[in-house]
Amino acid sequence: MSEDTTANDTNNVEVEDVESAPIDNLRNAYKQEKAERKALQQELMDVALSSMGLDPSKGIGKAVLKTYEGKPNVEEIKSFVTEEFGDVVEGTPAPQETKNDVSDNVIQAQSRVEQLNKIGVSSEPVDVMDAFKEVVSSGDVKQSIAAKLAMIEKTK
């Protein structure tokens, strides 16, 4: 009788394997389809972000990929980016404008320096003896004594 029981057990195992095989196939097919769908959605998001001028691998484009959960529609993504990050969707011309702003700032700074050079003291070296004589002759006792002491220290 024990031989009959083991034979039935092996038959039951075979029956269970045959019954579970289609279910396992369906599970595997579902997992595969889910992975393919996720990859396609990722590609659609990359294309949509690239068309907006955002790089999906860095910066705001990468942040959008991690936070956006809607459909990969360009208009919806633009509204999401504008809402979350401000007006950066039109980011491609912005770097050129900043380069122009920087060059304008440099030009303005150079013109200011030139004006200050015209107004300011000349860059010629000052004769120490002339400056000393001027301080002594100015009539202020404290400054003349300080100048004399400084000249004595300098000559040592």
Secondary structure, DSSP 8 states (H G I E B T S, - for coil): -HHHHHHHHHHHHHHHHHHHHHHHHHHHHHHHHHHHHHHHHHHHHHHHHHHTT--TTSHHHHHHHHH--S---HHHHHHHHHHHH-S-TTTTHHHHHHHHHHHHHHHHHHHHHHHHHHHS---S---HHHHHHHHHHT--HHHHHHHHHHHHHHH-
